[in-house]
Amino acid sequence: MSRHTEFANGVRLVYPMDDKAMRFLNMCANKFFSLAFTWIMGQSIKDTLCGTKALFRSDYQRVAANRKLFGDFDPFGDFDLLFGARKLNLKIADIPIRYKERTYGATNINRWSHGLLLLRMVVFSLLR
């Protein structure tokens, strides 16, 4: 990370993707959450659920110390890290990554129950 970035956020939605890399409804949800985060945080966030994120250990410890501010129910940790980074005024940069179709295993994501939980977290953060 450069000295101009304190929080690197991976973005899967830049490069072309394999046809089966992401389901259509997941893509729609990702775009919805990206728009919501951009509006809430006042900064462009192109992919909230990528899972590829990097920050300095000291910043992570500060984010973790404030975790209760946004609710301690993020199933994946992505929203928690983004909200925490914004709360600490870290310089967030979107970094494009390549995203391919899964070649092994199955996803642990339940689109509906996890989607509702993530939506709840967005609403909770708006109230903060």
N, CA, C and O atoms as CSV, one atom per row, in Angstrom:
chain,resi,resn,atom,element,x,y,z
A,1,MET,N,N,0.851,-1.184,0.000
A,1,MET,CA,C,0.000,0.000,0.000
A,1,MET,C,C,0.890,1.238,0.000
A,1,MET,O,O,1.943,1.274,0.636
A,2,SER,N,N,0.448,2.216,-0.709
A,2,SER,CA,C,1.216,3.458,-0.740
A,2,SER,C,C,0.876,4.284,0.496
A,2,SER,O,O,-0.051,3.977,1.245
A,3,ARG,N,N,1.639,5.315,0.676
A,3,ARG,CA,C,1.369,6.168,1.841
A,3,ARG,C,C,0.063,6.953,1.658
A,3,ARG,O,O,-0.409,7.613,2.584
A,4,HIS,N,N,-0.513,6.871,0.450
A,4,HIS,CA,C,-1.774,7.568,0.183
A,4,HIS,C,C,-2.981,6.663,0.399
A,4,HIS,O,O,-4.120,7.122,0.313
A,5,THR,N,N,-2.746,5.398,0.676
A,5,THR,CA,C,-3.815,4.439,0.933
A,5,THR,C,C,-3.565,3.774,2.277
A,5,THR,O,O,-2.484,3.244,2.533
A,6,GLU,N,N,-4.577,3.812,3.127
A,6,GLU,CA,C,-4.461,3.146,4.420
A,6,GLU,C,C,-5.348,1.908,4.482
A,6,GLU,O,O,-5.191,1.063,5.364
A,7,PHE,N,N,-6.276,1.809,3.545
A,7,PHE,CA,C,-7.191,0.674,3.485
A,7,PHE,C,C,-7.420,0.338,2.017
A,7,PHE,O,O,-8.009,1.129,1.280
A,8,ALA,N,N,-6.961,-0.826,1.594
A,8,ALA,CA,C,-7.152,-1.275,0.207
A,8,ALA,C,C,-8.368,-2.196,0.155
A,8,ALA,O,O,-8.454,-3.175,0.895
A,9,ASN,N,N,-9.297,-1.869,-0.724
A,9,ASN,CA,C,-10.533,-2.622,-0.868
A,9,ASN,C,C,-10.570,-3.253,-2.262
A,9,ASN,O,O,-10.613,-2.543,-3.267
A,10,GLY,N,N,-10.554,-4.587,-2.320
A,10,GLY,CA,C,-10.602,-5.281,-3.603
A,10,GLY,C,C,-11.923,-5.074,-4.317
A,10,GLY,O,O,-12.980,-5.018,-3.688
A,11,VAL,N,N,-11.854,-4.961,-5.650
A,11,VAL,CA,C,-13.041,-4.747,-6.475
A,11,VAL,C,C,-13.056,-5.796,-7.588
A,11,VAL,O,O,-12.157,-5.829,-8.429
A,12,ARG,N,N,-14.078,-6.647,-7.587
A,12,ARG,CA,C,-14.202,-7.696,-8.596
A,12,ARG,C,C,-14.942,-7.237,-9.835
A,12,ARG,O,O,-14.972,-7.964,-10.828
A,13,LEU,N,N,-15.531,-6.072,-9.812
A,13,LEU,CA,C,-16.457,-5.641,-10.849
A,13,LEU,C,C,-15.810,-4.776,-11.927
A,13,LEU,O,O,-16.509,-4.058,-12.641
A,14,VAL,N,N,-14.489,-4.834,-12.052
A,14,VAL,CA,C,-13.788,-4.018,-13.042
A,14,VAL,C,C,-13.444,-4.838,-14.276
A,14,VAL,O,O,-13.818,-4.474,-15.390
A,15,TYR,N,N,-12.741,-5.930,-14.085
A,15,TYR,CA,C,-12.329,-6.785,-15.195
A,15,TYR,C,C,-13.468,-7.715,-15.586
A,15,TYR,O,O,-14.345,-8.002,-14.771
A,16,PRO,N,N,-13.460,-8.190,-16.834
A,16,PRO,CA,C,-14.484,-9.174,-17.233
A,16,PRO,C,C,-14.398,-10.419,-16.346
A,16,PRO,O,O,-13.315,-10.826,-15.925
A,17,MET,N,N,-15.561,-11.012,-16.072
A,17,MET,CA,C,-15.669,-12.179,-15.203
A,17,MET,C,C,-16.108,-13.392,-16.013
A,17,MET,O,O,-16.775,-13.256,-17.038
A,18,ASP,N,N,-15.730,-14.573,-15.548
A,18,ASP,CA,C,-16.277,-15.806,-16.131
A,18,ASP,C,C,-17.796,-15.771,-15.972
A,18,ASP,O,O,-18.311,-15.155,-15.039
A,19,ASP,N,N,-18.510,-16.432,-16.882
A,19,ASP,CA,C,-19.979,-16.422,-16.843
A,19,ASP,C,C,-20.548,-16.908,-15.521
A,19,ASP,O,O,-21.552,-16.374,-15.049
A,20,LYS,N,N,-19.928,-17.907,-14.918
A,20,LYS,CA,C,-20.460,-18.479,-13.679
A,20,LYS,C,C,-19.704,-18.013,-12.435
A,20,LYS,O,O,-19.835,-18.624,-11.374
A,21,ALA,N,N,-18.934,-16.964,-12.543
A,21,ALA,CA,C,-18.162,-16.479,-11.395
A,21,ALA,C,C,-19.074,-15.888,-10.318
A,21,ALA,O,O,-18.809,-16.039,-9.126
A,22,MET,N,N,-20.147,-15.215,-10.741
A,22,MET,CA,C,-21.061,-14.600,-9.778
A,22,MET,C,C,-22.474,-14.684,-10.327
A,22,MET,O,O,-22.727,-14.313,-11.473
A,23,ARG,N,N,-23.384,-15.168,-9.514
A,23,ARG,CA,C,-24.783,-15.263,-9.926
A,23,ARG,C,C,-25.370,-13.873,-10.132
A,23,ARG,O,O,-24.910,-12.895,-9.543
A,24,PHE,N,N,-26.388,-13.802,-10.975
A,24,PHE,CA,C,-27.001,-12.528,-11.324
A,24,PHE,C,C,-27.521,-11.781,-10.089
A,24,PHE,O,O,-27.263,-10.587,-9.932
A,25,LEU,N,N,-28.253,-12.484,-9.212
A,25,LEU,CA,C,-28.795,-11.810,-8.023
A,25,LEU,C,C,-27.685,-11.347,-7.077
A,25,LEU,O,O,-27.819,-10.315,-6.420
A,26,ASN,N,N,-26.598,-12.102,-7.008
A,26,ASN,CA,C,-25.462,-11.676,-6.191
A,26,ASN,C,C,-24.846,-10.401,-6.770
A,26,ASN,O,O,-24.476,-9.491,-6.028
A,27,MET,N,N,-24.740,-10.343,-8.098
A,27,MET,CA,C,-24.214,-9.150,-8.761
A,27,MET,C,C,-25.108,-7.945,-8.448
A,27,MET,O,O,-24.615,-6.861,-8.137
A,28,CYS,N,N,-26.420,-8.147,-8.533
A,28,CYS,CA,C,-27.358,-7.057,-8.225
A,28,CYS,C,C,-27.202,-6.593,-6.778
A,28,CYS,O,O,-27.178,-5.392,-6.507
A,29,ALA,N,N,-27.098,-7.538,-5.859
A,29,ALA,CA,C,-26.920,-7.185,-4.445
A,29,ALA,C,C,-25.608,-6.450,-4.231
A,29,ALA,O,O,-25.564,-5.474,-3.482
A,30,ASN,N,N,-24.534,-6.903,-4.878
A,30,ASN,CA,C,-23.250,-6.221,-4.755
A,30,ASN,C,C,-23.348,-4.780,-5.242
A,30,ASN,O,O,-22.815,-3.867,-4.610
A,31,LYS,N,N,-24.021,-4.582,-6.351
A,31,LYS,CA,C,-24.169,-3.217,-6.885
A,31,LYS,C,C,-25.034,-2.361,-5.961
A,31,LYS,O,O,-24.745,-1.182,-5.756
A,32,PHE,N,N,-26.098,-2.955,-5.400
A,32,PHE,CA,C,-26.932,-2.229,-4.446
A,32,PHE,C,C,-26.123,-1.784,-3.226
A,32,PHE,O,O,-26.163,-0.619,-2.833
A,33,PHE,N,N,-25.382,-2.737,-2.630
A,33,PHE,CA,C,-24.599,-2.403,-1.442
A,33,PHE,C,C,-23.501,-1.395,-1.770
A,33,PHE,O,O,-23.160,-0.565,-0.926
A,34,SER,N,N,-22.949,-1.449,-2.961
A,34,SER,CA,C,-21.937,-0.470,-3.356
A,34,SER,C,C,-22.531,0.929,-3.421
A,34,SER,O,O,-21.922,1.895,-2.961
A,35,LEU,N,N,-23.718,1.029,-3.994
A,35,LEU,CA,C,-24.392,2.333,-4.051
A,35,LEU,C,C,-24.747,2.828,-2.650
A,35,LEU,O,O,-24.566,4.003,-2.332
A,36,ALA,N,N,-25.252,1.921,-1.820
A,36,ALA,CA,C,-25.616,2.302,-0.446
A,36,ALA,C,C,-24.393,2.783,0.332
A,36,ALA,O,O,-24.458,3.800,1.021
A,37,PHE,N,N,-23.287,2.063,0.226
A,37,PHE,CA,C,-22.078,2.452,0.952
A,37,PHE,C,C,-21.514,3.770,0.423
A,37,PHE,O,O,-21.055,4.609,1.197
A,38,THR,N,N,-21.550,3.945,-0.880
A,38,THR,CA,C,-21.068,5.196,-1.461
A,38,THR,C,C,-21.869,6.368,-0.897
A,38,THR,O,O,-21.305,7.410,-0.564
A,39,TRP,N,N,-23.169,6.194,-0.794
A,39,TRP,CA,C,-24.027,7.249,-0.263
A,39,TRP,C,C,-23.785,7.454,1.231
A,39,TRP,O,O,-23.626,8.590,1.678
A,40,ILE,N,N,-23.756,6.377,2.003
A,40,ILE,CA,C,-23.584,6.471,3.457
A,40,ILE,C,C,-22.229,7.060,3.816
A,40,ILE,O,O,-22.128,7.922,4.690
A,41,MET,N,N,-21.189,6.590,3.138
A,41,MET,CA,C,-19.830,6.971,3.506
A,41,MET,C,C,-19.344,8.246,2.809
A,41,MET,O,O,-18.308,8.801,3.176
A,42,GLY,N,N,-20.093,8.703,1.808
A,42,GLY,CA,C,-19.683,9.905,1.101
A,42,GLY,C,C,-18.406,9.701,0.303
A,42,GLY,O,O,-17.636,10.638,0.090
A,43,GLN,N,N,-18.192,8.480,-0.129
A,43,GLN,CA,C,-16.979,8.114,-0.868
A,43,GLN,C,C,-17.317,6.915,-1.735
A,43,GLN,O,O,-18.064,6.031,-1.316
A,44,SER,N,N,-16.771,6.882,-2.937
A,44,SER,CA,C,-17.047,5.778,-3.846
A,44,SER,C,C,-16.473,4.466,-3.311
A,44,SER,O,O,-15.273,4.357,-3.056
A,45,ILE,N,N,-17.340,3.483,-3.148
A,45,ILE,CA,C,-16.952,2.120,-2.772
A,45,ILE,C,C,-17.578,1.217,-3.831
A,45,ILE,O,O,-18.800,1.086,-3.893
A,46,LYS,N,N,-16.751,0.599,-4.659
A,46,LYS,CA,C,-17.271,-0.129,-5.810
A,46,LYS,C,C,-17.627,-1.589,-5.538
A,46,LYS,O,O,-18.385,-2.176,-6.310
A,47,ASP,N,N,-17.116,-2.188,-4.483
A,47,ASP,CA,C,-17.424,-3.596,-4.182
A,47,ASP,C,C,-17.243,-3.806,-2.679
A,47,ASP,O,O,-16.120,-3.887,-2.181
A,48,THR,N,N,-18.351,-3.890,-1.976
A,48,THR,CA,C,-18.294,-4.001,-0.515
A,48,THR,C,C,-18.028,-5.421,-0.039
A,48,THR,O,O,-17.541,-5.619,1.074
A,49,LEU,N,N,-18.341,-6.410,-0.869
A,49,LEU,CA,C,-18.313,-7.799,-0.414
A,49,LEU,C,C,-17.216,-8.631,-1.055
A,49,LEU,O,O,-17.319,-9.858,-1.083
A,50,CYS,N,N,-16.182,-8.008,-1.564
A,50,CYS,CA,C,-15.129,-8.749,-2.250
A,50,CYS,C,C,-14.379,-9.682,-1.318
A,50,CYS,O,O,-14.053,-10.801,-1.712
A,51,GLY,N,N,-14.103,-9.270,-0.126
A,51,GLY,CA,C,-13.348,-10.110,0.797
A,51,GLY,C,C,-11.852,-9.875,0.724
A,51,GLY,O,O,-11.120,-10.259,1.636
A,52,THR,N,N,-11.389,-9.253,-0.342
A,52,THR,CA,C,-9.977,-8.916,-0.460
A,52,THR,C,C,-9.800,-7.496,0.063
A,52,THR,O,O,-10.193,-6.521,-0.578
A,53,LYS,N,N,-9.208,-7.410,1.228
A,53,LYS,CA,C,-8.996,-6.116,1.875
A,53,LYS,C,C,-7.647,-6.145,2.560
A,53,LYS,O,O,-7.190,-7.198,3.004
A,54,ALA,N,N,-7.015,-4.997,2.646
A,54,ALA,CA,C,-5.720,-4.916,3.329
A,54,ALA,C,C,-5.634,-3.605,4.088
A,54,ALA,O,O,-6.020,-2.549,3.589
A,55,LEU,N,N,-5.121,-3.696,5.299
A,55,LEU,CA,C,-4.874,-2.515,6.105
A,55,LEU,C,C,-3.757,-2.832,7.082
A,55,LEU,O,O,-3.428,-3.995,7.312
A,56,PHE,N,N,-3.194,-1.817,7.638
A,56,PHE,CA,C,-2.115,-2.010,8.596
A,56,PHE,C,C,-2.659,-2.639,9.878
A,56,PHE,O,O,-3.799,-2.384,10.267
A,57,ARG,N,N,-1.854,-3.443,10.516
A,57,ARG,CA,C,-2.274,-4.128,11.746
A,57,ARG,C,C,-2.756,-3.133,12.798
A,57,ARG,O,O,-3.775,-3.362,13.449
A,58,SER,N,N,-2.039,-2.050,12.964
A,58,SER,CA,C,-2.430,-1.064,13.979
A,58,SER,C,C,-3.809,-0.477,13.665
A,58,SER,O,O,-4.596,-0.224,14.577
A,59,ASP,N,N,-4.102,-0.260,12.384
A,59,ASP,CA,C,-5.426,0.245,12.004
A,59,ASP,C,C,-6.493,-0.818,12.231
A,59,ASP,O,O,-7.596,-0.508,12.680
A,60,TYR,N,N,-6.166,-2.074,11.922
A,60,TYR,CA,C,-7.121,-3.158,12.163
A,60,TYR,C,C,-7.475,-3.233,13.653
A,60,TYR,O,O,-8.638,-3.413,14.014
A,61,GLN,N,N,-6.488,-3.099,14.487
A,61,GLN,CA,C,-6.739,-3.169,15.934
A,61,GLN,C,C,-7.653,-2.028,16.379
A,61,GLN,O,O,-8.497,-2.209,17.256
A,62,ARG,N,N,-7.482,-0.863,15.777
A,62,ARG,CA,C,-8.364,0.268,16.093
A,62,ARG,C,C,-9.783,0.013,15.589
A,62,ARG,O,O,-10.754,0.330,16.276
A,63,VAL,N,N,-9.905,-0.559,14.393
A,63,VAL,CA,C,-11.224,-0.913,13.852
A,63,VAL,C,C,-11.891,-1.943,14.769
A,63,VAL,O,O,-13.060,-1.795,15.127
A,64,ALA,N,N,-11.158,-2.968,15.141
A,64,ALA,CA,C,-11.703,-4.034,16.001
A,64,ALA,C,C,-12.146,-3.484,17.349
A,64,ALA,O,O,-13.142,-3.945,17.906
A,65,ALA,N,N,-11.431,-2.517,17.874
A,65,ALA,CA,C,-11.784,-1.933,19.174
A,65,ALA,C,C,-13.122,-1.187,19.108
A,65,ALA,O,O,-13.792,-1.034,20.129
A,66,ASN,N,N,-13.511,-0.728,17.928
A,66,ASN,CA,C,-14.765,0.017,17.750
A,66,ASN,C,C,-15.875,-0.830,17.131
A,66,ASN,O,O,-16.904,-0.293,16.720
A,67,ARG,N,N,-15.683,-2.112,17.061
A,67,ARG,CA,C,-16.600,-3.012,16.344
A,67,ARG,C,C,-18.056,-2.885,16.817
A,67,ARG,O,O,-18.970,-2.969,15.998
A,68,LYS,N,N,-18.278,-2.693,18.069
A,68,LYS,CA,C,-19.644,-2.637,18.609
A,68,LYS,C,C,-20.441,-1.427,18.098
A,68,LYS,O,O,-21.670,-1.420,18.168
A,69,LEU,N,N,-19.749,-0.416,17.588
A,69,LEU,CA,C,-20.441,0.776,17.093
A,69,LEU,C,C,-21.418,0.457,15.974
A,69,LEU,O,O,-22.465,1.095,15.868
A,70,PHE,N,N,-21.088,-0.525,15.134
A,70,PHE,CA,C,-21.905,-0.832,13.963
A,70,PHE,C,C,-22.620,-2.169,14.105
A,70,PHE,O,O,-23.177,-2.684,13.136
A,71,GLY,N,N,-22.607,-2.721,15.286
A,71,GLY,CA,C,-23.233,-4.017,15.506
A,71,GLY,C,C,-22.226,-5.119,15.254
A,71,GLY,O,O,-21.455,-5.059,14.296
A,72,ASP,N,N,-22.233,-6.093,16.087
A,72,ASP,CA,C,-21.251,-7.180,15.997
A,72,ASP,C,C,-21.904,-8.393,15.335
A,72,ASP,O,O,-21.870,-9.497,15.878
A,73,PHE,N,N,-22.507,-8.177,14.145
A,73,PHE,CA,C,-23.215,-9.287,13.501
A,73,PHE,C,C,-22.887,-9.431,12.024
A,73,PHE,O,O,-23.633,-10.089,11.299
A,74,ASP,N,N,-21.806,-8.842,11.557
A,74,ASP,CA,C,-21.394,-8.982,10.159
A,74,ASP,C,C,-20.878,-10.404,9.930
A,74,ASP,O,O,-19.867,-10.787,10.517
A,75,PRO,N,N,-21.554,-11.197,9.085
A,75,PRO,CA,C,-21.142,-12.591,8.924
A,75,PRO,C,C,-19.814,-12.771,8.190
A,75,PRO,O,O,-19.185,-13.822,8.316
A,76,PHE,N,N,-19.382,-11.779,7.436
A,76,PHE,CA,C,-18.174,-11.925,6.627
A,76,PHE,C,C,-17.058,-10.966,7.026
A,76,PHE,O,O,-15.894,-11.209,6.706
A,77,GLY,N,N,-17.394,-9.889,7.713
A,77,GLY,CA,C,-16.389,-8.934,8.157
A,77,GLY,C,C,-16.146,-7.776,7.212
A,77,GLY,O,O,-15.469,-6.816,7.579
A,78,ASP,N,N,-16.683,-7.845,6.002
A,78,ASP,CA,C,-16.433,-6.787,5.020
A,78,ASP,C,C,-17.029,-5.446,5.437
A,78,ASP,O,O,-16.345,-4.423,5.414
A,79,PHE,N,N,-18.303,-5.454,5.816
A,79,PHE,CA,C,-18.963,-4.208,6.201
A,79,PHE,C,C,-18.321,-3.641,7.456
A,79,PHE,O,O,-18.097,-2.435,7.562
A,80,ASP,N,N,-18.031,-4.509,8.390
A,80,ASP,CA,C,-17.393,-4.109,9.636
A,80,ASP,C,C,-16.085,-3.362,9.357
A,80,ASP,O,O,-15.825,-2.309,9.940
A,81,LEU,N,N,-15.282,-3.910,8.475
A,81,LEU,CA,C,-14.001,-3.272,8.145
A,81,LEU,C,C,-14.199,-1.948,7.417
A,81,LEU,O,O,-13.513,-0.970,7.715
A,82,LEU,N,N,-15.128,-1.907,6.466
A,82,LEU,CA,C,-15.359,-0.666,5.725
A,82,LEU,C,C,-15.910,0.438,6.625
A,82,LEU,O,O,-15.418,1.566,6.597
A,83,PHE,N,N,-16.921,0.119,7.417
A,83,PHE,CA,C,-17.472,1.127,8.335
A,83,PHE,C,C,-16.415,1.576,9.341
A,83,PHE,O,O,-16.303,2.765,9.640
A,84,GLY,N,N,-15.647,0.631,9.856
A,84,GLY,CA,C,-14.600,0.968,10.822
A,84,GLY,C,C,-13.523,1.843,10.217
A,84,GLY,O,O,-13.055,2.785,10.858
A,85,ALA,N,N,-13.121,1.543,8.981
A,85,ALA,CA,C,-12.109,2.355,8.300
A,85,ALA,C,C,-12.615,3.778,8.076
A,85,ALA,O,O,-11.873,4.746,8.243
A,86,ARG,N,N,-13.868,3.888,7.702
A,86,ARG,CA,C,-14.445,5.221,7.479
A,86,ARG,C,C,-14.545,5.992,8.796
A,86,ARG,O,O,-14.253,7.187,8.844
A,87,LYS,N,N,-14.952,5.315,9.846
A,87,LYS,CA,C,-15.061,5.956,11.165
A,87,LYS,C,C,-13.712,6.521,11.613
A,87,LYS,O,O,-13.648,7.568,12.257
A,88,LEU,N,N,-12.625,5.803,11.258
A,88,LEU,CA,C,-11.276,6.246,11.621
A,88,LEU,C,C,-10.675,7.197,10.589
A,88,LEU,O,O,-9.522,7.609,10.715
A,89,ASN,N,N,-11.458,7.540,9.573
A,89,ASN,CA,C,-11.008,8.420,8.495
A,89,ASN,C,C,-9.770,7.891,7.769
A,89,ASN,O,O,-8.893,8.661,7.376
A,90,LEU,N,N,-9.709,6.571,7.597
A,90,LEU,CA,C,-8.608,5.989,6.838
A,90,LEU,C,C,-8.811,6.291,5.354
A,90,LEU,O,O,-9.945,6.394,4.887
A,91,LYS,N,N,-7.737,6.430,4.636
A,91,LYS,CA,C,-7.810,6.664,3.194
A,91,LYS,C,C,-8.086,5.332,2.512
A,91,LYS,O,O,-7.235,4.442,2.489
A,92,ILE,N,N,-9.303,5.206,1.951
A,92,ILE,CA,C,-9.747,3.958,1.327
A,92,ILE,C,C,-9.547,4.051,-0.180
A,92,ILE,O,O,-9.935,5.034,-0.811
A,93,ALA,N,N,-8.936,3.013,-0.748
A,93,ALA,CA,C,-8.746,2.954,-2.198
A,93,ALA,C,C,-9.280,1.628,-2.720
A,93,ALA,O,O,-8.997,0.572,-2.155
A,94,ASP,N,N,-10.058,1.687,-3.805
A,94,ASP,CA,C,-10.531,0.485,-4.479
A,94,ASP,C,C,-9.419,-0.035,-5.384
A,94,ASP,O,O,-8.848,0.713,-6.178
A,95,ILE,N,N,-9.120,-1.325,-5.255
A,95,ILE,CA,C,-8.059,-1.965,-6.029
A,95,ILE,C,C,-8.695,-3.071,-6.882
A,95,ILE,O,O,-9.236,-4.027,-6.326
A,96,PRO,N,N,-8.642,-2.966,-8.223
A,96,PRO,CA,C,-9.237,-4.012,-9.069
A,96,PRO,C,C,-8.526,-5.353,-8.909
A,96,PRO,O,O,-7.298,-5.416,-8.842
A,97,ILE,N,N,-9.311,-6.413,-8.849
A,97,ILE,CA,C,-8.766,-7.768,-8.822
A,97,ILE,C,C,-9.500,-8.597,-9.866
A,97,ILE,O,O,-10.592,-8.229,-10.299
A,98,ARG,N,N,-8.915,-9.695,-10.264
A,98,ARG,CA,C,-9.562,-10.617,-11.209
A,98,ARG,C,C,-10.368,-11.637,-10.417
A,98,ARG,O,O,-9.933,-12.109,-9.367
A,99,TYR,N,N,-11.539,-11.968,-10.929
A,99,TYR,CA,C,-12.447,-12.875,-10.243
A,99,TYR,C,C,-12.879,-13.955,-11.219
A,99,TYR,O,O,-13.389,-13.655,-12.298
A,100,LYS,N,N,-12.678,-15.190,-10.847
A,100,LYS,CA,C,-12.953,-16.321,-11.727
A,100,LYS,C,C,-14.029,-17.221,-11.133
A,100,LYS,O,O,-14.379,-17.115,-9.958
A,101,GLU,N,N,-14.537,-18.101,-11.972
A,101,GLU,CA,C,-15.495,-19.107,-11.527
A,101,GLU,C,C,-14.828,-20.035,-10.512
A,101,GLU,O,O,-13.659,-20.392,-10.660
A,102,ARG,N,N,-15.573,-20.416,-9.492
A,102,ARG,CA,C,-15.083,-21.342,-8.465
A,102,ARG,C,C,-14.758,-22.685,-9.115
A,102,ARG,O,O,-15.551,-23.207,-9.900
A,103,THR,N,N,-13.602,-23.236,-8.791
A,103,THR,CA,C,-13.202,-24.524,-9.369
A,103,THR,C,C,-13.321,-25.673,-8.364
A,103,THR,O,O,-13.145,-26.834,-8.733
A,104,TYR,N,N,-13.613,-25.366,-7.121
A,104,TYR,CA,C,-13.747,-26.407,-6.108
A,104,TYR,C,C,-14.682,-25.934,-5.004
A,104,TYR,O,O,-14.877,-24.733,-4.819
A,105,GLY,N,N,-15.252,-26.869,-4.283
A,105,GLY,CA,C,-16.083,-26.550,-3.133
A,105,GLY,C,C,-17.366,-25.824,-3.505
A,105,GLY,O,O,-17.683,-25.637,-4.680
A,106,ALA,N,N,-18.085,-25.428,-2.485
A,106,ALA,CA,C,-19.348,-24.704,-2.648
A,106,ALA,C,C,-19.313,-23.452,-1.779
A,106,ALA,O,O,-18.608,-23.395,-0.772
A,107,THR,N,N,-20.071,-22.478,-2.180
A,107,THR,CA,C,-20.124,-21.240,-1.424
A,107,THR,C,C,-20.775,-21.460,-0.056
A,107,THR,O,O,-21.647,-22.316,0.093
A,108,ASN,N,N,-20.353,-20.695,0.922
A,108,ASN,CA,C,-20.952,-20.726,2.259
A,108,ASN,C,C,-21.992,-19.624,2.425
A,108,ASN,O,O,-22.561,-19.442,3.501
A,109,ILE,N,N,-22.223,-18.900,1.348
A,109,ILE,CA,C,-23.130,-17.752,1.409
A,109,ILE,C,C,-24.554,-18.187,1.111
A,109,ILE,O,O,-24.819,-18.840,0.102
A,110,ASN,N,N,-25.469,-17.817,2.002
A,110,ASN,CA,C,-26.890,-17.986,1.752
A,110,ASN,C,C,-27.406,-16.620,1.331
A,110,ASN,O,O,-27.498,-15.697,2.140
A,111,ARG,N,N,-27.735,-16.509,0.073
A,111,ARG,CA,C,-28.100,-15.216,-0.490
A,111,ARG,C,C,-29.167,-14.470,0.289
A,111,ARG,O,O,-29.046,-13.265,0.508
A,112,TRP,N,N,-30.204,-15.168,0.706
A,112,TRP,CA,C,-31.338,-14.494,1.320
A,112,TRP,C,C,-31.087,-14.166,2.785
A,112,TRP,O,O,-31.254,-13.015,3.189
A,113,SER,N,N,-30.694,-15.136,3.582
A,113,SER,CA,C,-30.516,-14.847,5.012
A,113,SER,C,C,-29.318,-13.925,5.231
A,113,SER,O,O,-29.401,-13.004,6.043
A,114,HIS,N,N,-28.216,-14.149,4.532
A,114,HIS,CA,C,-27.060,-13.262,4.679
A,114,HIS,C,C,-27.354,-11.887,4.084
A,114,HIS,O,O,-26.921,-10.870,4.626
A,115,GLY,N,N,-28.089,-11.854,2.970
A,115,GLY,CA,C,-28.454,-10.571,2.366
A,115,GLY,C,C,-29.283,-9.718,3.307
A,115,GLY,O,O,-29.056,-8.514,3.428
A,116,LEU,N,N,-30.251,-10.346,3.979
A,116,LEU,CA,C,-31.078,-9.610,4.950
A,116,LEU,C,C,-30.254,-9.146,6.146
A,116,LEU,O,O,-30.461,-8.047,6.659
A,117,LEU,N,N,-29.329,-9.975,6.581
A,117,LEU,CA,C,-28.453,-9.601,7.691
A,117,LEU,C,C,-27.573,-8.410,7.314
A,117,LEU,O,O,-27.378,-7.499,8.119
A,118,LEU,N,N,-27.047,-8.419,6.099
A,118,LEU,CA,C,-26.212,-7.305,5.637
A,118,LEU,C,C,-27.047,-6.032,5.472
A,118,LEU,O,O,-26.581,-4.936,5.782
A,119,LEU,N,N,-28.265,-6.180,4.990
A,119,LEU,CA,C,-29.156,-5.025,4.877
A,119,LEU,C,C,-29.448,-4.454,6.260
A,119,LEU,O,O,-29.483,-3.236,6.439
A,120,ARG,N,N,-29.655,-5.328,7.230
A,120,ARG,CA,C,-29.867,-4.893,8.618
A,120,ARG,C,C,-28.664,-4.096,9.128
A,120,ARG,O,O,-28.824,-3.096,9.829
A,121,MET,N,N,-27.473,-4.544,8.773
A,121,MET,CA,C,-26.270,-3.844,9.213
A,121,MET,C,C,-26.174,-2.451,8.580
A,121,MET,O,O,-25.737,-1.501,9.229
A,122,VAL,N,N,-26.581,-2.333,7.317
A,122,VAL,CA,C,-26.586,-1.022,6.659
A,122,VAL,C,C,-27.554,-0.084,7.367
A,122,VAL,O,O,-27.215,1.067,7.644
A,123,VAL,N,N,-28.754,-0.568,7.660
A,123,VAL,CA,C,-29.757,0.249,8.357
A,123,VAL,C,C,-29.243,0.629,9.747
A,123,VAL,O,O,-29.379,1.777,10.170
A,124,PHE,N,N,-28.661,-0.323,10.445
A,124,PHE,CA,C,-28.105,-0.071,11.772
A,124,PHE,C,C,-27.045,1.036,11.710
A,124,PHE,O,O,-26.999,1.912,12.573
A,125,SER,N,N,-26.202,0.983,10.685
A,125,SER,CA,C,-25.135,1.990,10.568
A,125,SER,C,C,-25.717,3.371,10.244
A,125,SER,O,O,-25.177,4.389,10.677
A,126,LEU,N,N,-26.809,3.405,9.490
A,126,LEU,CA,C,-27.446,4.680,9.189
A,126,LEU,C,C,-27.961,5.352,10.464
A,126,LEU,O,O,-27.953,6.577,10.582
A,127,LEU,N,N,-28.399,4.545,11.395
A,127,LEU,CA,C,-28.916,5.086,12.649
A,127,LEU,C,C,-27.798,5.567,13.568
A,127,LEU,O,O,-28.050,6.293,14.530
A,128,ARG,N,N,-26.580,5.167,13.276
A,128,ARG,CA,C,-25.429,5.598,14.073
A,128,ARG,C,C,-24.922,6.879,13.517
A,128,ARG,O,O,-23.951,7.434,14.032
